[in-house]
């Protein structure tokens, strides 16, 4: 191991990242959100890892080696990735998306990758995720392993000046391939991007290091201890700078009024989403912890009170469950006094009464919400808001086909609305009624 210190360091980094994200996901959801959400620590780490991969690739490109063309392409690819990460400067400088991107981009941002994929499940997105996973596995493990065994297909690729990643990077590529599939539903694709960014930065640095000292690219175990030590220090220095710059950038932006407001909104949205994710894993203690954090900010949120009641019921605490349901019902009835004509007011009562086991009242307010929604559509047949509201009522009725039809029409009438876009793509991922 004395002449493979760089490989040992990389493996330590992999284990450290895996353990860190596992601990955060299991015990510290707020830390996990900071480590995976956009414009926070994790995304800036991705940005700087690909930036270093770009810089190392450009330096290699300037040298006379047979892999220059590949590293030229890698430079362009890394430039594209880092600019897409920041939506070509949009979130840094706060300019609005054009009508083109508001309508066609799945997140309404000025970038290209969300024209094809985004936070919603689509057939194209799923296909691309599986294709990327296969590509990562083939390039990150199968190709370098086959080249080590001198298999003819791998030798042919190498003869075409396509370099294989150092074999010690295979855990990054394989783990990233799995995480890209999103099977855990825990925002793990962001972790995959960190792993890919680090792997590409180390690969580019590995080839740059080898070219500078006239070393064999592939057979790094044959390097002497001094050369391995130098590469180890360069990798450690790169990782240190990435961490330092990620932290500095995140908190410099957070120190501004606009940056803090944007980050706090993203963190709040993250808490909402992760509450739902922990619910799917039946981690009710974590659901309660996150919902109580949100309830401090929004003490009159009936949906949060219902979620807390549901979580306490699953933990067998009927007293607390009843307490939160009574609070939700009181707020619902107060809203009903002020806005009896709103479908959303009646929809909320349906949800509360259902949790209370009161089928008579839940059905009564469901029919009221339906009557309000149908009357509103009759008066305003081309209103996207009216269509969406009626769709939410049909959602409570379990009418998936009607929900999809109404959400699709609302989205087409108002394609720049994130709310309608999210509702449409979410319901499109569900199986329609047979």
N, C-alpha and C positions, 0 to 999 in steps of 0.2 A: 504493500500500500504506500510505501515511501515515495514512489514516483507517480502516484495517482492521487495526490492530495487534493487536486482540483475536483476530481470525480467524487471524492469523499465529502468535500464541502458542499457540492451540489446536492448530494443525497441528504445531507443534514438539513439543507435549506428546504428540500421537498418535505421531509418529515416535519420540520418546524411549521411550515405553512399548513400542512394537513392537520396537525394537532391544534394549531391556532384556530383555524376555521371551525373545527369540530367542537372545541370548547366554547367558542362564541355562539355557535348555532344551538348548542344544548343548554347553555347556562346564561349567556349574555346577549340577548337578541338585539339590544341597542348597539352594542359593539359590532355585531354582525351587519347591521344596517349601515353603520359608518364604513364598514369594510367592503360593502358590495354596491351601495347606491351611487348614482351618478353625481358628479361634482363633489364627491366625498373622497375619503382616503383611498379606497379600492380603485376607483376609476382613475384617480391621478397616478396611482401606482402603475396601472395599465399604460397610461399615456407615457410615462417616463421610461418604462421598460421597452416599449416599442421605439421611443426616441433614441435610446442607447443602441438598440438593434439597428436602427437607421444609421447612426453615426459610425458604428463599427463596420457596417456594410459599405458605407461610402469610403471609408479608409481602405477597406479591402479592394474596392473597385478601382482605386487609384494605383494599386500595385499591379505588377505584371504577373498574373497567375492564371491558370486555366479556368478558374471559377469566377472570373471577373463578371461575366455576363449574368450569371446567376445572382451574384450579390448586387448587381445593378438593378435587377428585377425586384430583389428583396428590398432594396432601398425605396423603390417606388411603392411597393406594397406597404411598407411600414409608414411611409409618409401619408398614404391614403388612410391607414388605420388611425393614426394619431389625429388627423384632421377630422375624421368621422367621430372620434371619441368626444371631441369638443364641438361637434356640429358646425365645423368650419368657423369657429369663433363665436357662434350665436349666443351661447350661454355665458361666455366671458364678457361680451360687449352688450348683450341685452337687446339686439335688434330683432325685429319681428320676422317670422317666416313669410315668404311670399304666398300669394293665393295658390300657386302651383303646389308648393309643399304642404300647405295647410289641407289641401284637398286630397292629395295622393300619398303623403307620408303617413304611415300608420301611427306615428306619435306626433304629427304636426310639426316636426322639426326640420331644419335645413341640413339633411344628410341623405345619403343614397341608400345605405343598408336598410333603413326602415321603410324604404319604398317596397322592399321585398319581404322583410321580416320585421317583427316587432313584439310587443308584449302580448299579442293575441295569437292563438293557435290557428294556423291555416295549413292547407295541404302543402303549399309551396314552402312555408317555413319548416314544417316537419321533414320534408324531403331534403331541404338544404342542410338541416341539422344532422340527419343521418349520413348524408354525403360527406359533410365536414368531419364527422366522427370517424368514418372509414378512412378518409384521407390522412387524418392525424395518426391513426393506428398504423397504416401502411408506411407512411413516410417516417414516423418517429420510432417505430420498432422493427417492422418487417424488413424494410430496406437496409438499415444499418446492420441488422443481424445477418441478412442474406449476403451483404457485402463482406462481412467478417468471415463467412463460410465460403466466400468466393463463388457464389452461385452465378451462373451465366447471365440471367436477367439483370441482377444487381450490377455485375461487371459492365454490362452494356450501358446501363443508365449512367454509371460513373464515367464511362468513356465518352458520354455525351455531355460531360462537364456539369452533371447534376450532383452536388455534394450531399452525402448522407449526414444526418445529425450525429454527433458523437453518441455512442451507444449508452453512455451513462445518463443521457437525458430521457431515456424511454419512460420512466415513471411520470414525467411531466406530460408527455404526449398521450399516453394511455389514459391517465386520469382525466386529462382535459377532454379526451374523446368521449368518455363516459358522462362527464358533467355537462357537455354540450347538448346531450339528449334531454336534459331537464327532467329526468325520471323522479328526482326527489322533490321537485316543485318548490325549491327553496332558494331561488335566485342564483343557483350554482353556476350558471353560464358565466357570470361575472368572475367567479373564481377560476373557471377554465381560461378566461382571457388573461388573467394574471399569470397562470402557469404557462400558457403559450408565449406570452410576452417575455417571460424570464427565460424560457427555453430558446427562443429565437435570439435573444440578446447574448446568452452564453454561447450558442452555436456560432454566431457571427464573431464573437470575441475569440473563441477557440480557433477558428480558421485564420483570423487575423494574427493571433499569437503564433500559430504554426508557420505562417508565411513570413513573419518578421524574423524568425530564428531558423528558417530552413528546416523545419521539423516535418516528420511524416504526419499528414493530416489525420489518417484513420487510426494508426497504431500508437495512440497516445501512451499505453502502458510502457512502450519502449523509450519514452522520453526520460531523460535523467531527472533526478530529484530537483535540481535547481530550476529547470524549465517548468516542471509541474508546480513548484512553489511560486514562481512568478505569475503563472496563470491563476493560481489560487488567490493571490493577493489582488489581482486585477478584478476577478469575479467579486471578491468581498468588497472591494472599493466601489464597484458598480452598484451592488445591492445597497450598500450604505448610503450612497448618493441618492438612489431611487427612494429609499425610505425617508431620508432627510427632506428631499424636494417635495415629496408627496405630502408630508405633514405640513411643511412650510406653505405650500400652495393652498392646501385646504383651509388652513386657519387664517391665511392672509385674505382669502375670499370671504371667509366667515366673519371676519372683523368688519367688513363693510355692511351697511344697512341692507342693501339689496341682496348681497350674498347670504347674509344671515337669514333673511326672510325666505329666500329660495330654499336654503338648506333645511330650515325648520319645517317648511311645508313638505319637503321630500321625506324627512324623517317621520313626520306625522303620517304621511301616506304609507310609508314603510311599516310603521307600527300597525296600521290597519290591516295591511296585507299579511304581515307575519302572524297576527292574531288568527287569521283564517287558516294560515298554513299549519300553525300549531294545533288548531282545532281538528284538522284532517288527521293529524297524528295522535289525537286524543290526549294531548298534553295540556290538561285543563288548568293546572296551576300557572303555566306560562300564559295561557289565554287570559286568565284573571289578572295577572300582573300587567300585561300590556293594555288590556281594556281599562283598568283602573288608572293607568297613566293618561290615557286619552280622556277619561271621564273628568279628570282634574281640569282639562282644557275646555271640555264641552259637557258641563254637568247636566244639561238638559237634553242630551242626546238619547232619544228613545231606543234607537238601534243598539247603542252601547249597553244600556240598561238591560235590554233583552238578552244580549250576548252574555252578560255577566250572570243573569238569572239561569241561562242554559248551562253555563260552565259549572256553576255551583250545584245545579241539579245533578249533573253527571258525577260530581264529587260526593253526592249524597247529602248535601247540606240544603234541605228543603226550606229551612227558615230564611236563609239568605236569598235563596232563589225567589221565594215569595216576596221578600222585602224589595228586591229590584223590580219584580214584575208589578208590584203595587205602585212603585214610583213611576214606572213607564206608563201604566194605565192612567194615573193621575194627570200626567203631562199630555197623554193622548186626549183625554176628555176635555182638558182645558183648551187644547188646540181645536177640538171639535166645536166648542162653544163659539170660538172666534171665526173659524173657517170650515163650516159644515159642508160647504160647496166644493171643497178641494178633494180630488180623488186620493191624493197622497195621504191626507188626514185619515181617510177611511181605510186605506191600505195598511197604515201603521196599526190601527186598531185591530185589523184582521190578524196581523202577526202577533200582537200582544195577547189577544184572546186565545189564539191557537196554543201559545205556550202555556196559558193558564188552563187549558183543557176545556174551554167554554166554546163548544162547537156552535151553539145556537147564536150567540152574539157574533162570532167570527163569520158565520155565513150571512148574517144580516148586513154587516158592514161590507162584506165582499160584494153583495148584490148592490148596495148603495154606490160603491166605487165603480161598479160596472155601469150602472145607470148614468152616473156623472160622466164617465168616459165616453159612452156611446152618444150622449146628448152633445158633448163638446165636439166630437168628431162630425156629427151631423151639421153643426154650425160652422165648423172650421175643418173641412175634409183635407186640406193641404197644410195643416199646421203640424210641424215636426214635433213640437212639444206635446200636442194633444195625442198624436200617434204613439209617442214614447210612453206617455202616462197610461194610455189604454193597454199598451203592451205589458206594463208592469202589473196591471190588474190580471191580465190573462196569464201572466207568470205565476201569480198566486193560485190561479185555477188549474195550473198544470197543462195549459193548452200551448204546447211547444210550437206547433205550426203557425198559430196565430201570432205568437210572440215574435217568431222569426220574421213573419211577413210585415208586421208593424214596425219592428226595429229597423228592418232593411229599408222600408219606405221613409222612415224618419231620417235615417243616415243619408239616403240619396237626396232628400230635400235640403239637408243641411250638412254636407260632407265635411265642413271645417270644424264641426263640433266634436271635441274629444269625448264627451259624454255619449253621444249617439254612436260614434265610431266604436267605442269600447263595448257598448251594449250589443251592437250588431255582431262584432267579431266573437264576443263571448258566447252568444246564443248560436252562432253559426258552427261552433265547435261541438255543440251538443247534437245527439241523434234526434231527428225529428220523429214525431209520432207516426206509427205505422198505419 
